[in-house]
Amino acid sequence: MSAARTGRAAWLLQIALFAALAAGAWWLAGTAAEEMRARGIRSGFDFFAQPAGFWISEGVFEFDPAESYLKAFAAGLANTLRVALPAIAAALLLGTLVGIGRLARNPLLRGLCTAYVETLRNIPLLLQLFTWYYLLTAMLPPAAEAIELLPHVFLGSGGLALPWVADGGLSLPQRGGFAITGGAHLSPEYLALFIGLTGYTAAYIAESVRGGLQSVSAGQRQAAAALGLTPRQTLRLVTLPQALPMLVPPLANQSLNLLKNSSLAVAIGYPELVSIANTTLNQTGRAVECIAVVLAVYLLLCAVGIAIAHALESRLRHWERA
């Protein structure tokens, strides 16, 4: 069979498989709708236009209870990305440094990095989130005694206060008797989730980085040493560039895992997408619809992440061959 006919047969098989899956999903949706009608359960997405009737404690934009459920879901999605994207960047940086440290010649540094990886990978993420939330809320002082980490940067049981640009000027946090005013505030829930997701994911990223660096042949490092390159120059100019194309898939996978793990925020009260969906479900009774929205959003986010990873990997492979 020619290559063209083989490729055509593969495409037809994929189309048939997709059609079968679509038909199965359509049948399940129809069956579920009929069963819900028979039981007198309302269904549909018309509730999106109704007032939500609840507050969202923090977020990218302010939310009023009179606004719709649709905007509440949008606020929840924005809060998910608000914590997930910075945590992904921080986890990639920390995980890369720890992964390099796992291969360091210094035994103390190597041992500390190994201990970090083995400890955080073997403690459930939910337990880590609870621990960080307890430390931030119960062990830190109140606003009147908040720790001043840097000038106008305060950390206390109410969260982290930072200087921020507001209304065209720089707003500086000021310590008050009952609260810290001015600047931008990151809640304990946000901080606990950010720290927990970053530390947990970085441990897995470190192992991927270590494996990727070790996959580069020893001859490359020996050739670099023969040219007089220092270990740091060898890492920066030889080992890491060759390992990057192999690192993209596992690092992308861990980044997507972090995004999905952010749904655990509901356990510590951070108002992200799953938390908003849970509140909406309890108020409207539209369980199927709320769960379907959450599933669709996460599928879409993961699809976008996979597309970006594939494009980056293709670019790196092309650069490697050039």
Secondary structure, 3 states (H helix, E strand, C coil): CCHHHHHHHHHHHHHHHHHHHHHHHHHHHHHHHHHHHHCCCCCCCHHHHCECCCCCCCCCCCCCCCCEHHHHHHHHHHHHHHHHHHHHHHHHHHHHHHHHHCCCCCHHHHHHHHHHHHHHHCCCHHHHHHHHHHHHHHCCCCHHHCEEEECCEEEECCEEEECEEECCEEECCEECCCCEECCEEECHHHHHHHHHHHHHHHHHHHHHHHHHHHHCCHHHHHHHHHCCCCHHHHHHHHHHHHHHHHHHHHHHHHHHHHHHHHHHHHHCCCCCHHHHHHHHHHHHCCHHHHHHHHHHHHHHHHHHHHHHHHHHHHHHHHHHHC
